[in-house]
Amino acid sequence: MKPTQKPAKPVSAAGPPQDTNCPAAVLRAPEYVRAIAPYVGGKPIEEVARELDLDPATIVKLASNENPRGPSPKVLAAIAVAAADVTRYPDGNGFALKAALSSRLGVRQEQIVLGNGSNDVLELATQAFLRPGDDAVYSQYAFIVYPLATQARGALGIEVPAKDHGHDLDAMHAAITSRTRLVFIANPNNPTGTWLAGDAVESFIARVPRDVIIVLDEAYNEFLDPSLQVDSTAWISRYPNLIVTHTFSKAHGLAALRVGYGVMHASVADLLNRVRQPFNVNSLAQAAALAALDDVKYVEDSRRLNRDGMHQLEAGLQPLSVRRLPSHGNFILVEVADAPAIYQSLLRQGVIVRPVANYGLPAWLRVTVGTRAENERFLAALAMAQAASIGSARAH
Ligand SMILES: Cc1ncc(COP(=O)(O)O)c(C=O)c1O
């Protein structure tokens, strides 16, 4: 299949700024920066409460793939201790956290780059390896930060058509040219929840030229059934052009603290460390991540809760006759008759989900797996929203 050779997806034409009083410098900013369509996150609870005059305590947020349990009690205790000393700058090298990761993953500390969320590591990879004239390859429907970060460097995004909503590795391989410096793979992918078997990913990596960096983004890895998980960091010794990224935002419940990491060849890590800001991971985040890493049982329990919640959602969606994609993450994509209207109706009922029209999926909504009670709220609210939508269609 021929890849579509076009700029990174969320590009809007860089027209004149709306504000005619803007300084001339704004007009002289790189066109590729002015053309970036800003990232749109899940609506915060407080915003929905304010706009719709709802009690924030009654609102259920299933919009940003967070862990509905929050962090483990051990993590909260570690944060309280670290909070006593926020006067000093954090350890810019994250020694303790890197040491713990190093022994957990069986890699050297010099192979680890800590990030302000794994998003930071994705950005650092583009900063270190992309310049205008280069290109980066990623799949249609892949995590939106790949096109955004690519575009921010003035590089060209090569979006490869998806296969069954997931990555088409053969087509991605065919899209690599002499200009390609980076390839992104999300496994599992957000927002589709699609997943690639370890051997398929490894044989893809083996085919990628060594002068191209592959970023294997495993933000949702912990939610995979253990039988499907692979030790992808072990591949780095064979493929020194591989970067594997992980996060503490999802299964560990630390999204607000912003901490993640990448594992890579030491020489690649050295480059990323040159472009990162000196204190990119704060001290509370480092302490929390260290404690979270230790609480293996908490992550296992979170995986089980997610699996049970996923089954609950799948069963509950059945009678509502909506199409859904099988998901390996902590979220599920559902196709509804009128996504914007259903989204608004859910909001009015105090349930926040995520529209994904910006991914080219205008008929779908992404729903994060919540607690049992939150999932029930969502299913009941969706049934109401659909009934209202059918009623209003009949009235017209
Ligand atoms: C696939 C994927 N990768 C990376 C991230 C970045 O997460 P964080 O920066 O919180 O680690 C996300 C967040 O939603 C994601 O969905």
The ligand as an SDF file (V2000), in Angstrom:
LIG
                    3D

 16 16  0  0  0  0  0  0  0  0999 V2000
    0.5230    6.1440   23.2960 C   0  0  0  0  0  0  0  0  0  0  0  0
    0.9050    7.1980   24.2700 C   0  0  0  0  0  0  0  0  0  0  0  0
    2.1990    7.4690   24.4170 N   0  0  0  0  0  0  0  0  0  0  0  0
    2.6420    8.4080   25.2650 C   0  0  0  0  0  0  0  0  0  0  0  0
    1.7460    9.1240   26.0380 C   0  0  0  0  0  0  0  0  0  0  0  0
    2.3060   10.1970   26.9140 C   0  0  0  0  0  0  0  0  0  0  0  0
    2.0080    9.9910   28.2330 O   0  0  0  0  0  0  0  0  0  0  0  0
    2.8470   10.6870   29.3650 P   0  0  0  0  0  0  0  0  0  0  0  0
    3.5230   11.8830   28.7970 O   0  0  0  0  0  0  0  0  0  0  0  0
    1.8490   11.0370   30.3940 O   0  0  0  0  0  0  0  0  0  0  0  0
    3.8440    9.6610   29.8200 O   0  0  0  0  0  0  0  0  0  0  0  0
    0.3810    8.8790   25.9310 C   0  0  0  0  0  0  0  0  0  0  0  0
   -0.5850    9.6560   26.7220 C   0  0  0  0  0  0  0  0  0  0  0  0
   -1.7630    9.6240   26.5640 O   0  0  0  0  0  0  0  0  0  0  0  0
   -0.0440    7.8930   25.0270 C   0  0  0  0  0  0  0  0  0  0  0  0
   -1.3350    7.6240   24.8660 O   0  0  0  0  0  0  0  0  0  0  0  0
  1  2  1  0
  2  3  1  0
  2 15  2  0
  3  4  2  0
  4  5  1  0
  5  6  1  0
  5 12  2  0
  6  7  1  0
  7  8  1  0
  8  9  2  0
  8 10  1  0
  8 11  1  0
 12 13  1  0
 12 15  1  0
 13 14  2  0
 15 16  1  0
M  END
$$$$
